Amino acid sequence: VLLSAEPSSNPAHGARRAAHALALGGRAASLFLAVACCSLLLNGARSNSATADEPAVAAVFGGEIKPILTAKCGACHGADDPSGRVDFSRIGDQPSILRSRKLWRKAIAQLEAGTMPPQDEEPLTPDERNRLLAWLRPAAAAVDCANPANRDPGPALVRRLSLAEYNNTVRDLFGFEFNAADAVGMSDDAGAGNSFGNLAAALAMPPTLVDKYFAAADKVLDRLFCAELSSSIDGNIEERARIARETMFGVKSRAWSKPDAAVGPPEGVAPREAARQIARQFVRRAWRRSVESDEIEQLLKLYDLADRNGESYPRCVRLMLKGVLVSPNFLFRIEADGAPDGSQPVRRVDDHELAVRLSYFIWSSMPDDQLIELADQRLLTAPGPSNVAVKLSGKLIGVPNGNSPSSAERAFDGDSWTVYESNVSEGSWLGLDLGEPRVIKRVRYAGRPGDPRRMLNGKFQGSSTADFSADVVELASVDQPPENERYGALDVSAPQAVRYVRYLVPKEGWGNVAELEFWGLTPGTVLEQQVKRMLSDLKSRALTENFAANWLQIRNVALARPSTEFFPDYTPDVRKALYDETATFFDKLREEDRSLLEMLDADYTYLNEELAKFYKLPAVSGKEMRRVSLAPDSHRGGLLGMGSILSLTSHTSRTSPTLRGKWILDVLFGAPPPPPPAGVSVLKDEAEKGKEPQTFREKMSRHSADPACAACHTKMDPLGYALENYNAVGIWREADGARPLDTSGELPGGEKINGAGQLKELIHKRQDQFVTNLAEQMLVYALGRELDYYDDCPLDEIKGSLVRGEYRFSALVMAITASYPFQQRRAAEATGASAVISGSNP
Amino acid sequence: MMSFTSRPISRRTVLRGAGALLALPLLEAMTPRRALGAAAAAQPPVRMGIFSVTGGTVIESWKPETAGPLAKLPSILRSLEPLKDELLVVSGLAQGGRSDGLNGHEHCAYLHLTCAETAKREGGKPFADISVDQFAAQRLGKDTFLPSLELGLNNNQYSFRSPNVTVPFEGNPRLVFERMFRSRKPVVPNWSRRATTPAPAAVADSQSNGERGVIDLVLDQAHGLRRKLGTADQYKLDEYLESVHSVEQRIAFVETRHRQEVLDLAAPGPSQLRLPANLPAEGIPIWKIAQPINDDPEKHADYIRLLAELMVLAFQTDTTRVVTLAAGSDESLFPGVVTVGYERHCHTIEHQGNAGRPEDADPIAREACRQIHAWYTQLFAEMLTRMKQIDEGGSSLLDNSLILYTSYMSNGGHGLEDYPALLAGRAGGALKPGRHLVYDKQAPFANLYVEMLNLMGLETRSFGDALTSRFAGSYNGRLPGMLG
């Protein structure tokens, strides 16, 4: 399965497919065949079969299309100073037509919007326009995915860590939180033009930033070495930093709580040798690859330098660590160039590179120990069913007698600082329903910091019954108290498959346990296993924070400024709850591996007390977001029923059907209308003085009647009008003040919609376009670059997998990690297919 | 996707292709005349400041009625009345650059300090041209602790180091202060003593020694990596190398200038140092700074005052000679400042108060815009007053500065003609203020930058689209009458 995205490795097979494509092209000269294929493609039913009609598309271009382009577009888009760097004169032969697929798509959008040729140029005749469109539509889709020449993983990228990635990497490297934005004012990389904050091309490295990396390294190390003013930091962070330095220096737990603690190398080890060992351990994690010994020796020069200056042992090590943290090896994600044998233009990424790609995609952070270990053993790229035990996830089960309802979750949150406690001294237990029987190979655990003995004689058990009333299997028992603030692990001597697993608290144990992990076998390849494991880790919230929050634009909820005069209920707490509703909704799709289509419509959402009140829905108690089932008449469910989206697309005092329509086109369907032409004015409230007061709707239509505006507004506005029942902060209303609402509209194709219900139906009909867009967006996020024409085939395959996987969250992530551009890398200098894009990356 | 074709090579193309790394040696040759002669004359250096507000202006309340000597100032400029003799108001400037796929705010912002012929986004990255502040900083910056400062909660992109490398703005005043005085003490330079005492020999302390070791190491690593990478990837490492070099320069500066500043500490210049008293607490997230500012104009004013204080302090202590301050935010609310109508949200007011023709605009919202801009000017006037009080030994800091007060758009409707612009200060005596210059048929905004760079002692014949703009006319890149 892992290899499904690879091009056919059998050349004969590939050639046969290509020949088939040619034959098709010859037999059916009509381009409408390609059109049919293309719409099938959009339905996601098509997988990797060769049906594109490349030669036919090319033939028509030379005879029919190019003359129109030369005559009507050539003045601006010719070889001489091409406007917008679009130069039609360079396109002629079949490969150049193929490579221009992105351009063709833009051209279709411009023609459909009527924005090209511009108004002051000679227009196209209706016939020319029709002929162009009839050719462009199939041309934009014509690609033979079976042809290896059409395979290209895209430019080989060197990527700087984004702000979010930097913060998370520091967190996972040391085990304590650190925010470089607050500490040294590093700016957020997500913003205009770099929608997810992780596009390689946009991640520059100006001097001010390098300066901040130096300052940030100092502040991180201040925290690690207990050199911070302790009043300025969270006690929790302080404790984690202590554990981090004690672990790093091999010092006894709680021996290094004060800055002046005398810390030396372990007994019997020379200081320089001890420093070397620290460096070896640290650098391979920090630089996310195996490290050569000469690289360690180089770092030791810093140790020597500080030593010559008469610095203490910890300070000598500290200087070395600083060198690691400001190194290009830390700040950039670098993959080696060159194929192993120097001949292939494209090579598969190696295990460590794959581990890094995976972890930055799913976690926005460095690989954890298991990924690194698997990469060391070259198992991450291994084909076939895995034999590796992974940390299992499941639904929480247990006797509910913790101190708080969420207390049991703390034993499974991957954080050994948070603790489960029970209010009875014995008899409590907690565990997981694994969903189906799994063979358990190992358990890992951590005790309560300071009180690890409370786990002594605790038992790990499995069962086929949820209440452990029958078939109880002893997995392991804690015979030795775990070391304070460290993990313990036990192998299961006679592994067997069980669906329910638990930890049974010993006498006088008071439930106390910090972490519980059950490791077992799961189906699939090692890669698939790891992706699933990673997705069930809390760290994959990064997908919500860095992918979804940017894609859905809900970060802008913080910028919405509804007038306090009209909307006094829109309090800061409500604002936060609105963001949380959408974020939690997406996060739970991941956590519960649900269908991504639920974003379009769902019979549930997440609310807290404030938000339920704001929406005027039945009461919910507490500040936490809770899953709430929605009644059919609740007017909620799916993204378009969420106040976050509805308020971020509104003006201060009124709704904006245009912005809402634009959000739907742009965010849901990935088809943003072009920005308004320069010099366009906004709604003129006072423009028509002396006339009867108009409805808001009439004012809008006057604006949209302007031909310069109409092409796009006829697409956007009807979608937005359908949502008019939601006011500027997303509250349901039946009228706009004294005036009735008009929620009807007609789309350019003549399709009529009226109200939010029909809008949902319409979107449901175009669900395929939504899925395509979602796959595209997430692929952009995963690759850290904008997509190009050569990404058509991988996208097609990802969509196919997503459909087969019933649109589950994990199906999308899995398909992306298995995709050609994720698995492959351009190895050599621009050759073959890769040569063509070098122009876009000067 | 379209690759470069055989177009004539412009200066910009050369810069773009070669990258800033290659541009550096070139810059040595462009060192300003004044800087070279600085040791001889006891004259303080000229500083360049840009104070840029959001949302343009309301031109009928900004533009003085007549050209020539400044008479009574219009209402937006009224708070500058006591400083009238220090001002040169320049009317009739326009931006002619094109943009590709940008919204109105981005279009105006990218052109603002660059006057680029074309602005766009490429590979997700803003693309315009080098901005005037960075152009100056690259030439003046090596004489100071920091080449330039960019201050403010700026969501727009103004500063570009090169066509595709942007410079972030710092919104946290504490971090600005920390950056200015990392490993050095604030001290007022004694310009007359400096003119007679040569720079003492460098002393290195163990801290900078360690820092130097780290820098040597990472430079080594970057060179090694660079060799291993294909040419397409190398530019990322080049950028890193160049940036680390600038950190190295800062350390070298600390080493060599440390003694000079120690001498100044014993006998500082005549003016009093005033350190900012209300810096935010350490480790405060930026939203905690931004949110109160957006909601409360008094806090907003205090914040702009604090940034202005930092600009003045940076000039007074010669920490840098180039500062850009982006004031205001479209997202702000202005209750109390705006006293007409019911709307208080800046961006909404800007749009309602502007239209294709001023008479089409909502007059109430337009009055609200006017109130906001008069409020900005008040804060600007406070800064100039302080600069005028700072004695640098016979001349004031304002005398030795060239401060541009303007906006990134000409009005709240993304206007590109009739920009508000005024210069304050005398650029060390090169500029004769107290006048109003008017270019009725519009002149390229870039021409003002050409004039400013020349006033800074950087001989320049063109900048941005000064010669190619559709407003270029027969100005030949200059503003006639500028020097009086």
Interface residues (C-beta under 8 A of the other chain):
Chain A: A79 D80 D81 P82 G84 R85 V86 D87 R90 R99 S100 K102 L103 P155 A156 L157 V158 R160 N179 A181 D182 A183 V184 G185 S187 G191 A192 G193 N194 S195 L199 A201 A202 A204 M205 P206 P207 T208 L209 V210 D211 F214 A215 L229 S232 I233 Q298 L299 K301 L302 L305 A306 N309 G310 E311 L319 K322 G323 V326 S327 P328 N329 L331 F332 I334 A336 D337 G338 A558 L559 R561 S563 E565 H651 T652 S653 P674 P675 P676 A678 G679 S681 V682 K684 D685 E686 A687 R785 E786 D788 Y789 A828 E829 A830 I837 S838 G839 S840 N841 P842
Chain B: M1 M2 S3 F4 T5 R7 R16 G17 S99 D100 G101 L102 N103 G104 E106 H107 K120 R121 E122 G123 G124 K125 P126 P147 E150 N155 Q157 R161 N164 V165 T166 V167 P168 F169 E170 G171 N172 L175 E178 R179 R182 S206 N209 G210 E211 G213 V214 L217 V218 D220 Q221 A222 L225 K228 L229 G230 T231 A232 D233 K236 L237 E239 Y240 E242 S243 V244 S246 V247 R250 A281 E282 G283 I284 P285 I286 W287 E331 L333 Y342 E343 R344 H345 H347 T348 H351 Q352 N354 A355 G356 D360 A361 D362 P363 G413 H414 L416
